[in-house]
Amino acid sequence: MAWWRDAVVYEIYVRAFQDSDGDGVGDLDGIRSRLPYLQALCVDAIWLTPFYPSPMRDGGYDVSDPCDVDPLFGDLDGFDRLVADAHRLGLKVIVDLVPNHTSDQHPWFQEALRNRAARRRYVFAETPNNWLSFRGGSAWTRVDEEAYLHLFAPEQPDLNWRDPEVNDAYDDVLRFWLDRGVDGFRIDVAHGLLKAEGLPDDEDVSALTQLVCDRYSHSWGQPEVCSVYRRWRAIADSFDGDRLLLGEVYAVHPADLVRYTESLDQVFNFFLLQTSFDTVLLRSAIDAALVVPNPTWTLSNHDLSRQASRLGGADRALALSAFLWALPGSVYVYQGEELGLYDTDVPRELAVDPFGRDRSRTPMLWDADGGFTTGTPFLPLGAGQSVAEQEGDAGSALEAYRALLRLRRELLSRLGREVTWRDTPPGVLAVAREGGLVAVLNTTSAAVPLPDGEVLWGDGGPVSTTWLLAP
Ligand code: GLC
C-alpha cells in the first residue's frame, strides 16, 4: 500500500519554522535541526512550502526560478542535506509546486515585457475580460496595448498551459526535484492552470474571488486541466517509490474533486475549513470528503485561520482532530496546530502578506523565549505555550496530539477503510471504522448515553472525543 494513504503529513511554512542564521527568517538548515521533534511527534512526512528564489510578494508563491533555493532559505546542498536527514529518520519530504503562475521577475516574464513576440508563455490579451483576481479588482494588468492575466497579485502572472514549452519546462521541474529524492508534490491551485478557450467573460464575477465556484467559472476548475496531471502521473510513476501528487483544489461539490483523482493521488478538500463547530454541518462535511478517493483531513494551513480560533477553542480543535483522525485517509497537520495555537493579530505596520493572512503565519514557538531566531523575527511571535513549556505536561495540547498520533500509527495495521455512522443524540457524532475503532465526539457539556446502549460517554467535562477499541 502506498505510504501516503494513511500518512500524517506535517506542513512546514518554511519562513516561520526555525531560523538557523539569525536573519529572522526560517530556513532549510533550521528545519533540519528540528527533524527529531517531528519524528517524535509521529508524523510520516513533511510538506515544505516554497523555498525557491522569489521576490516574496506572496510568501514565496511567486517563484522566479522553480529549480533552485532562495539564499534566504539556504541552497541546493542544504536541500539535499535536509532530504538525506529526513529519509534517515524515516520521514518523507513533499515540496510545493507552483505551476499556475510565476513571479513577474521570472526571466520568461521579463522577456515577455520586453518583446511582444515572446508572450505566448503567459496569458496576454488586447481586450481583457471581466475576471477578478483573488485580491479583488480586475485580474488583468495592462503593460502596453496588451494586458496580462493574474488570478492572484499583479506580481504573479498566470502561465499559459496551452503552450507546449510551458508543459515541457514543468516536466523538467518535476524531474529535477524527483531526481533529488523528493517523495511528492503539493500542487498549488491545481484547479487553475488551464483557462477556458477564448477567455470568455464570467457571468457571476463575484464568485471568482472565492476560488471555489468552478461550475460557474471560466478560469477555475476547467476539466481540461487534468490533461496536465495525466502527464505528471506518468513522470511520477517513472520514478521508484510511490511519489505523491497532491492537488490543492477548491470546489463546492465533492464530485468536482473526484475527476482530479484519476491522475493525482489525492486532493485537499476544504469542506471542514468552511464549517463551524456544529455536528450536523461537520457530519455533512465529512461525508462530502469521504466521497473523494483517498480522502485528506485538514483543519488549517498557512492561508487560513488557525482552527482553535476558527472553531472557538483549542479543546474543540483537538476534539475534532481526534475524531477525523479515526477515519481512513491522510492527515495534514499545520505547524503549531499541535501546540493548540490561536491566530495572532499582526499590527498593520508589521504585516507582510498582501492578502492579509499573517495571523496564522507567525513563527513557531519553541521555548519560553521563542527559540525561533536569535535575530528579529520577520513577523512578531504569537501568544501561546511553546514546545518546551508543554513537553512532559500530560495535560498539554502537545502531549495529547503526540499520544493520539502514536496510537493512530499503532492501530493502522488492524483498521480497514469502511466507515459507518452510529445513531447519536444531538450534539454527538459517532463513527465506526472497520477493524474495531469507534470515535465519539461530544460537543455538549452533558453526559450522553448512546442509543444502542453500547457507550455512556461524557462526564460533564469539556468538549472531547474518545476512541473506543474493540478487544
Ligand atoms: C495557494 C497558496 C497561497 C498562495 C496562492 C497563490 O492557495 O496556498 O498561499 O497565495 O496559492 O499561489
Boltz pocket constraint, residues with backbone or C-beta under 6 A from the ligand:
constraints:
  - pocket:
      binder: B
      contacts: [[A, 58], [A, 61], [A, 62], [A, 98], [A, 152], [A, 188], [A, 189], [A, 248], [A, 302], [A, 303]]
      max_distance: 6.0
